[in-house]
């Protein structure tokens, strides 16, 4: 990094701290790490929300009602994570996502804009996406724990539990049928 670039980055950080900084007892490097992790996970949450709603809207087949309602419930739960997650980053003095472009750059949830996806493939894909989200939530939990940020770790623990529950429901919904109890 050139000296000019380094000075510009330092000036930008000072400007952000002056106008967006929130008093905290966490060290600046810890705030940056936790807020950065939360922003990355928030990008995943927004991407998973849109994907879950997409599959909810385009569900078809004999289990339509059950799957349609399941995905509606799951999408509501996912969306409910967004505001507390973004506000947590701000409460500790960090910043959060600013744009759809930033979401696209940061998410690890793959997009699916296929015209048709089978119901089983929808549920399987969402199951894997929720597993990805769980892994990313755990990684941010480790960062927050290392920072001594108890409030963030507490929120993350709840979100991990909810994500594991969604994964479980999606897994059970795609489990092969044994016997003739369809």
Protein Blocks (a to p, Z undefined) as FASTA:
>chain_A
ZZklmmmmmmmmmmmmmmmpccdfbdfklmmmmmmmmmmmmmmmmmmmmmmmmmmmmggc
jklmmmmmmmmmmmmmmmmmmmmmmmmmmmnopacdfbfklmmmmpcbdcdfbfbdcfkl
mmmmmmmmmmmmmmmmmmmmmmmmmnopaklmmmmmmmmmmmmmmmmmmmmmmgccehjl
ZZ
